[in-house]
Amino acid sequence: MPGLFQKVQQFLRSPQGRKYADQAKRYASDPKNRAKAQDMINKFRGKGGGHGGGHR
């Protein structure tokens, strides 16, 4: 039984996976979107988001 990583690799090699990968590359090329993504990564890593605010 293939592991999760192998399943992801298989998906990314499929036509639909390539479509989503290309879409992600286009999204990542926009500086505003890169900043949003970095902000989310920092939140998950516990480094804060820099935007204040708390839980709602």
C-alpha positions as CSV (number, residue, x, y, z in Angstrom):
1,M,0.0,0.0,0.0
2,P,1.5,3.3,-1.0
3,G,2.3,5.9,1.6
4,L,0.9,9.4,1.7
5,F,3.9,10.9,0.0
6,Q,3.7,8.4,-2.8
7,K,0.0,9.1,-3.3
8,V,0.8,12.9,-3.5
9,Q,3.6,12.2,-6.1
10,Q,1.2,10.1,-8.2
11,F,-1.4,12.8,-8.0
12,L,1.1,15.5,-9.1
13,R,2.1,13.4,-12.1
14,S,-1.6,13.2,-13.2
15,P,-3.1,15.7,-15.6
16,Q,-5.3,17.1,-12.8
17,G,-2.3,17.3,-10.5
18,R,-0.2,19.2,-13.0
19,K,-3.1,21.6,-13.5
20,Y,-3.2,22.3,-9.8
21,A,0.6,22.6,-9.6
22,D,0.7,25.1,-12.4
23,Q,-2.1,27.1,-10.7
24,A,-0.2,27.1,-7.5
25,K,3.0,28.4,-9.2
26,R,1.0,31.2,-10.8
27,Y,-0.5,32.1,-7.4
28,A,2.9,32.0,-5.7
29,S,4.5,34.3,-8.3
30,D,2.3,37.2,-7.1
31,P,4.2,39.1,-4.2
32,K,0.9,39.8,-2.3
33,N,0.0,36.1,-2.3
34,R,3.6,35.1,-1.3
35,A,3.3,37.5,1.7
36,K,-0.1,35.9,2.7
37,A,1.4,32.4,2.4
38,Q,4.5,33.4,4.5
39,D,2.2,34.9,7.1
40,M,0.2,31.7,7.3
41,I,3.4,29.6,7.6
42,N,4.6,31.8,10.4
43,K,1.3,31.4,12.2
44,F,1.5,27.6,12.0
45,R,5.1,27.7,13.2
46,G,4.0,29.8,16.2
47,K,5.9,32.9,15.2
48,G,2.8,35.1,15.1
49,G,1.3,36.7,12.1
50,G,2.2,40.3,12.8
51,H,-1.4,41.5,12.4
52,G,-2.4,41.4,16.1
53,G,-6.0,40.3,16.8
54,G,-6.9,37.3,18.7
55,H,-9.4,34.5,18.7
56,R,-13.0,35.4,17.8
